[in-house]
Amino acid sequence: MKGFFQLLMANMKEIFRDRMQFGWFILFPVLFVAGFGVVFSSSGSPAAGDGTMKFPVSIVNEGEGAFTAAITEVFMNVPEFSVHMKTKDEALHEFAGGEAGLVIILPAGLEVLPVAAGDLIKEDRKIEIPVYCRPDQMYLMYGVNKIFHEAEKKVLGQPSVMEIKLNTAFPHDDGLENNGDNKTSNNAGLNMIDYILPGILAMTLMQLGLFGSIRVLALRVAKILKLLGATPLPRGMFLACEILIRVGMSFIQALVVIIIGHYAFGLTLANNWLYIAGWVLLGTAAFVAMGYMFTIFAKTVESGNAIMQLAQLMMMFLSGIFMPFDLLPGYLKTVMRFIPLTYLADGLRHAVAGNPSLYGVTTDLAVLLGVTAFCLITTVKRFKWE
């Protein structure tokens, strides 16, 4: 055990002495958080007299009832929304003229939802909610989707049967839906930071796991791993030390991202640190295992870097970490379901900011555990020391 701790300290010193590596794993996420934090914490419309950002929202109630009234009340309680009740003709006329950036039409059939939800689920039918949103205010759809999701879960306590039908100033035929499970609240806010920053944290954990494995690949190419077999130091202990260092660095990254996000940009902290740490550990395990699995397909450090960069780019831009699920085209929503980073980001949004889970917390956990197990088994069976 003494040898293990000595090896651990030696590797840590090597990492902190390498300014390029230290800057990549620590400074890079800080710059990302600061950049996105400034952009999304300052976006919005002119402030009201109390300093709160106000977005004009027109709501059309085509039916009268308790369910539509409850949804309307939730929208009115959002500080960032200035809600006005309109007729359909008035609302659409104002939207066409640019006077309203967001129009929500609550159809008369919405009132049957509390009693007919079971039949709708069996028949795989949904109630469409027409929503009109200007292209330059599409970020508002994150808050709209969250409100509908929470209102439905509170009343029905079961999978989503409402579908937002989004319309913009241009033809747009993509339907939006939101599935998941989480506790509900009548104080749904419109904080894009709560969406973006957990996604950035997921991205940094992915990068740490993937590119951290390049070190082991370099040692294998240089035949150092082979030479370790002739020393008293077990090669398994060496790898355990490498993995433990990545886990420690992942917690440092998470702490940096969350603290800066919370105190500088208002990131919501909805759960305790132990729960958040569990998700960070799970995400780190999944991508460290994936990184080592990718090294078995690389013969050189250059080919290893190419594999990691390709995997990183695909997951970064196809997992929805920079853009809410609602705003993506239908085919990308299908692709997202096959990318592990999608589920880590979804789980971290729930763990850190308390956002509704799109896929369900159980699904996020199952996918990440499955990825970890698959990558570990594949690596153990195929890994070569030389």
Residue pairs with C-beta under 8 A, 6 or more apart in sequence:
3 232
3 233
3 237
4 237
4 240
4 241
7 233
7 237
7 238
7 241
8 241
8 244
8 245
11 241
11 242
11 245
12 245
15 21
15 22
15 245
15 249
16 22
24 211
25 204
25 207
25 208
25 249
25 253
26 252
26 253
26 256
28 204
28 207
29 200
29 201
29 204
29 253
29 256
29 257
30 256
30 257
30 260
32 200
32 203
32 204
33 197
33 200
33 256
33 257
33 260
33 261
33 265
34 260
34 264
36 196
36 197
36 200
37 193
37 196
37 197
37 260
37 261
37 264
37 265
38 265
40 139
40 192
40 193
40 196
40 265
41 193
41 265
41 266
43 139
43 192
44 53
44 55
44 80
45 53
45 54
45 55
45 56
45 101
46 53
46 54
47 53
47 54
48 54
48 82
52 79
52 80
53 80
54 80
54 81
54 82
55 80
55 81
55 82
55 101
55 102
55 137
55 140
55 190
56 82
56 84
56 99
56 100
56 101
56 102
57 75
57 81
57 82
57 83
57 84
57 100
57 101
57 102
57 103
57 104
58 83
58 84
58 85
58 86
58 90
58 91
58 94
58 95
58 100
58 102
58 103
58 104
59 72
59 75
59 83
59 84
59 85
59 86
59 91
59 103
59 104
59 105
59 106
60 85
60 86
60 87
60 88
60 91
60 103
60 104
60 105
60 106
61 68
61 69
61 72
61 85
61 106
62 88
62 105
62 106
62 107
62 108
63 106
63 107
63 108
63 109
63 110
63 111
64 111
65 110
65 111
66 111
67 110
67 111
67 113
67 114
67 155
68 106
68 110
68 111
70 151
70 155
71 106
71 110
71 147
71 148
71 151
72 83
72 85
72 106
73 186
74 147
74 150
74 151
74 186
74 188
75 81
75 83
75 104
75 147
76 83
77 186
77 187
77 188
78 143
78 147
78 188
78 189
78 190
79 189
80 143
80 189
80 190
81 143
81 190
84 100
86 94
86 103
88 105
91 100
91 103
91 105
91 132
92 103
92 132
94 100
94 103
95 101
95 103
95 132
95 134
98 134
101 133
101 134
101 136
101 137
101 140
102 131
102 132
102 133
102 134
102 137
102 140
102 144
103 131
103 132
103 133
104 129
104 130
104 131
104 132
104 144
105 129
105 130
105 131
105 132
106 129
107 127
107 128
107 129
107 130
109 127
110 127
110 129
110 162
113 120
113 127
113 152
113 155
113 156
113 161
113 162
114 155
114 156
117 156
117 158
117 161
120 126
120 127
120 161
121 158
121 159
121 161
125 161
126 160
126 161
126 162
126 163
126 177
127 161
127 162
127 163
128 163
128 164
128 165
128 175
129 148
129 162
129 163
129 164
129 165
130 165
130 167
131 141
131 144
131 164
131 165
131 166
131 167
132 167
132 168
133 140
133 141
133 144
133 166
133 167
133 168
134 168
134 169
135 168
135 169
135 170
138 168
138 327
139 192
139 324
139 327
140 190
141 164
141 166
141 176
141 324
141 326
141 327
142 190
142 192
142 195
142 324
142 326
143 188
143 189
143 190
144 164
144 326
145 164
145 176
145 178
145 324
145 325
145 326
146 188
146 355
146 356
147 188
148 162
148 164
148 178
149 160
149 178
149 180
149 356
150 182
150 184
150 185
150 186
150 188
150 356
151 184
152 160
152 161
152 162
153 181
153 182
153 184
153 356
154 184
159 179
160 177
160 178
160 179
162 177
163 175
163 176
163 177
164 175
164 176
164 177
164 326
165 175
165 176
166 172
166 174
166 175
166 176
166 326
174 329
174 330
175 330
176 325
176 326
178 325
178 326
178 356
178 358
179 358
179 359
179 360
180 346
180 356
180 357
180 358
180 359
180 360
180 361
181 356
181 357
181 360
181 361
181 362
182 350
182 354
182 355
182 356
182 357
182 361
183 354
189 268
191 266
191 268
191 353
193 261
193 265
193 266
193 267
194 267
194 268
194 349
194 352
194 353
194 354
194 355
195 324
195 349
195 353
195 355
196 321
196 322
197 257
197 258
197 261
197 265
197 267
197 352
197 353
198 345
198 348
198 349
198 351
198 352
198 353
198 355
199 320
199 321
199 322
199 345
199 348
199 349
200 257
200 321
201 253
201 254
201 257
201 258
201 280
201 348
201 352
202 283
202 319
202 321
202 341
202 344
202 345
202 348
203 316
203 321
203 341
203 345
204 253
204 257
205 250
205 253
205 254
205 280
205 283
205 284
205 287
205 344
206 283
206 287
206 312
206 315
206 316
206 341
206 344
207 312
208 246
208 249
208 250
208 253
208 284
208 287
208 288
209 246
209 250
209 283
209 284
209 286
209 287
209 288
209 289
209 290
209 291
210 287
210 290
210 291
210 294
210 308
210 311
210 312
211 291
211 305
211 308
211 312
212 242
212 246
212 249
212 288
212 291
213 288
213 291
213 292
213 294
213 295
213 304
213 308
214 291
214 295
214 301
214 304
214 305
214 308
215 242
216 225
216 239
216 242
216 292
216 295
217 295
217 298
217 301
217 304
218 301
219 225
220 226
220 295
220 384
220 385
220 386
221 299
221 300
221 301
223 386
225 235
225 238
225 385
225 386
226 385
226 386
228 235
228 238
228 385
229 235
229 385
235 385
243 288
246 284
246 288
247 281
247 284
247 285
247 288
250 280
250 281
250 283
250 284
251 277
251 280
254 276
254 277
254 280
258 267
258 269
258 276
258 352
261 267
262 268
262 269
267 352
267 353
268 352
268 353
268 354
269 352
269 353
270 351
270 352
270 353
270 354
271 351
271 352
271 354
275 351
276 348
276 351
276 352
278 351
279 344
279 347
279 348
279 351
280 348
282 344
282 347
282 365
282 368
282 369
282 372
283 344
283 347
283 348
283 368
285 368
285 372
286 340
286 344
286 368
286 371
286 372
286 375
287 340
287 344
289 371
289 372
289 375
289 376
289 379
290 311
290 340
290 371
290 375
291 308
292 375
292 379
292 383
293 375
293 376
293 378
293 379
293 382
294 304
294 307
294 308
294 311
295 304
295 383
296 378
296 379
296 382
296 383
296 384
297 307
298 304
298 307
314 339
315 339
315 340
315 341
316 322
316 341
318 332
318 335
318 336
318 339
319 336
319 339
319 341
319 342
319 345
320 328
320 332
320 336
320 342
320 345
321 341
321 345
325 333
325 336
325 358
328 336
336 342
337 359
340 367
340 368
340 371
342 359
343 359
343 363
343 364
343 367
343 368
344 364
344 368
346 357
346 358
346 359
346 364
347 357
347 361
347 364
347 365
347 368
349 355
349 357
350 356
350 357
350 361
350 364
357 363
357 364
359 367
